[in-house]
Amino acid sequence: MTVNNASTTNEKSKTKLKISKPSKDAYGCLYCRTAASFKGQTERMPKTCPTLTHSTLTKETSAYMQESLRTMMQAADKTPFTSDRVLRNRVEELIFYCHELGLKRIGIAFCVTLMTEAQKLAKLLGEAGLDPISVCCRVGAVDYSKIGLPKTHPDKFAAICNPVAQGKLLNLAQAELVVQVGLCLGHDMILQQTCEAPVTTLVVKDRVLDHNPVQALRQPDSSSQ
Ligand code: SF4
């Protein structure tokens, strides 16, 4: 299924993609029409394919032989399908991955606008035998003025998003994996910098596209019309 989707998307991009003036050192992936690396078809790779131009780097696999990465790669490989070859949705994948790696304490860093969804996630994780611990983005109730951010209504309280506190609280709680649910772009990066545990994204915030930003990448390309 994943393979078919990748092919379909690539077929669409063949007719619609136009990158204006790529920089001289751009890797071929920027404008590639073949994705030939997917099938190991060297002869179809563009001359600027990093598989060809940086073969020492791209063929180097010793990192995956280290225990931690090897375990993660093996778990990730098993995650998409059940043993009956039925696809898992992303929440099901998350639960499977946690079980596969023996992760129990799962941090949830969520946006206040997705509190209901984050609490549903915690419920599902709990029912799956995991130990969820959640922190809301507005934790601390710190006013915008405290860090010099402008406010629409200066006379009223407005809480900043507080990804540093979210991360620190999840560190304190010894989260083994952190799931971010709908944090703002930028705040998600601060969370990742702060968390000691790996951070995975379950929900990407997109206020316009119902948190599904890939929709913006599937619009017809106006430059090719
Ligand atoms: S790695 Fe090479 S073949 Fe694969 S998408 Fe990039 S340029 Fe194309």
Boltz pocket constraint, residues with backbone or C-beta under 6 A from the ligand:
constraints:
  - pocket:
      binder: B
      contacts: [[A, 27], [A, 28], [A, 29], [A, 30], [A, 32], [A, 33], [A, 34], [A, 35], [A, 36], [A, 37], [A, 38], [A, 44], [A, 45], [A, 46], [A, 48], [A, 49], [A, 50], [A, 51]]
      max_distance: 6.0
